[in-house]
Amino acid sequence: MPRTPKPGKRPPTRGRPPRRESGAPSPREARARAFRAARDESVREPREPSRGEARTPAGRVRREPPRREPHEPPRRETREAPRRETREPPRREAREAPRREAREPPRREAREAPRGVRREPPRRAGHERPRRETREREPEFARIAGIAAVSAVFAKAPDRVARLFFEARAKQQVAALCATMVATRRPFREVSSEELTRIAGTPMHGGVVALAQPAAIGQLDVQEAERWAHDRTLLLVLDGVGNPHNLGAIIRTAAFFGVRRVVLSDHTSQALPSDASVRVAEGGFEHITVYRAHNLPRMLTRLQGCYQVIGTAAIGGVAPNALRLGGKAAALVLGNEEHGLGRATLEACRYIVTLPGAGAVQSLNVAATAAVLIHALVSA
């Protein structure tokens, strides 16, 4: 049976919100009304700003600080200085100066300087040309490789040797040479095979390399050559031998057969003593004196009075056994490997010699030809 409430009291709701009276706004409507009332109070009719006030972009009136008028300093009155009158100086009439006659300076008579004497221009007093410092150049040494060539240099001219290098395998062979270097207080050293190859410039060094001053080459004097003819020794002349190995081989052959002097022409392709030729000569350069000759055909013509001048050719010459020296010394002339002797040189020769062969090969190498002919002339 349901429980009846007492008069004047509401029945319990058991957790439910009490019912509002009729006509009363709900809480949500009450909040909305309060928000609208607050908004209406904040929004009022804008008033006009008074003096010293300004309206902001949002519509509010803000009071501005009083503006100060800019302060300008008092201007000073500038007085103009009195102008001074400038008087021009009186102009003088320009008088023409008397013209002086221009006199030419006296010419000095130029004295002719004697021929062959260079006349220097006169130097001013107190003026000296700056002197350039000249540094002494290091002497260029010839590289002599091989035990035979190095031993020949030590035997003939040990003062020319500046340094000595050798491998371990050549110690016993160079023991006497090292003693000479110790006596003259000059350096010598044992090096490896690679370093010795670098010093020599070739692997064909034979285990020993000496750095020495190159031998001097003299100029041929025809009168001195005429005196050589009294000994009836062979005079060897090379005209255009361009291969340094051929030059070294010829020098070696000449030294072997006792030839004392060799003449090199001024031919453009003529080889001169070098490291390669000295190595191939195996010490022959130390036993022979080398000369240079200019204008070889003319020199050979002058030597025909005391020498039998003999030229060489591949074809068209006589055999060596057909030569008749007639009691004179012989001068053997060898030419270029390819072109042989020139026409002017052949005309200056008394005989032209050709080595007879079997015909399979046209001719021999110039070094081999030199060996055959030198042997034939020395034996005769």
Phi, psi and omega in degrees: 000128183292150182274127182270132179287160179285154179294138179088359179237146178277148177289149179298141183267345180057056174091352179271151179291146181293149179285138179276158180287160182290134180092348179279138180286153176285161179304323180294318178292326179295318179295321179295320179295319179295321179294319180292323179295319179293325179290321180294326179291326182283334181264109179235171178289128181291140179262160179282136179290142179274188181291134181088004179241160179216152181266135179278165177301334179280354178101358180275159180261127181234142182274128179266149177290153181294137178277138178258137178287139181296139182269122178252130179291151180294137180282136177267141179281126180262126179260135178282135180288145180294133180282135178266140180279127179262125180260131178283140179291152181294136180281134177261144180286129182285125177259137179284129179285146179294133181285136178261140179286127181284124179257135178284140178295148180296132179279138177271137180287124180282122177271132180285132178282147178300152181298140180086353181250124181271124182269121181272148177293151181294139180265145178285150181293136179082002180248119179236139178287139178292133180275134179272138179283123180259123178267139179287129179281145177290138182294143178272125183260149173270139180265112181256117184246148179101140183294326181292314181293319181293318179297323179294322178295317179295328181285323184267313184217078181293339180290341179286337184284127179256322181214156182223132178231144182204161176270172181292328182288346181253019182299312183294325182289331183256012182299315179293326179292322178295324177297322177294321178295324177294319181295324180268002178058052178236149189284147171214153186204147174269129184231170178282169181294323179294317180291324179293325176296321178293321180292316183285336183081007180199148176286350180271062183257345179072012177090356182220135176221132177240136173263116186225159175290134182294148179289145181284145177250118182273165177268134184289131174252123185295321179295322177291324178294328177293328177288331177295332184294340180293334178279350181057035175269150183288134175254119182261129182238130179244126183234088176098016176287108190265337182278123180296332177291321175294321177299315179296321179294321178294318179296320178297317178296318180296318178294326179295322182267006174089015176290134185261331187227142178228133181250129177252131181280175177268026177299143184296332182260008182287127179281147177249165179304131182218180179298319181292315181293323178293321179295318181289329182291341177056044178089002181295330180294337181283347181251002183230141175263127183257136178233159173247145180228131175260142181057067186301316179303320179293321180294319179295324178296322179288333181278353183293344179289333182234356179233150166268100184281121185239120175262171182233148177208155182289326181220158171089003181256180179267163178285154181299327182286351178269001181284143176234105185284331178067033177080005179261162173284155182256144174238108183267128183245122178247140185254194183293153183296328184258313188260349181072208180276150177285167183295317181296323179290320179296323180291336179275357181267146178279320179234153173239123185250140175228131178281123178284138179228184182282344179100349179292324177237142186294313185205173176267167172295152184299326178291320177292321177298319178298320180296317181293314184288322178297319178296319182293319182286324179291322179291326180292000000 
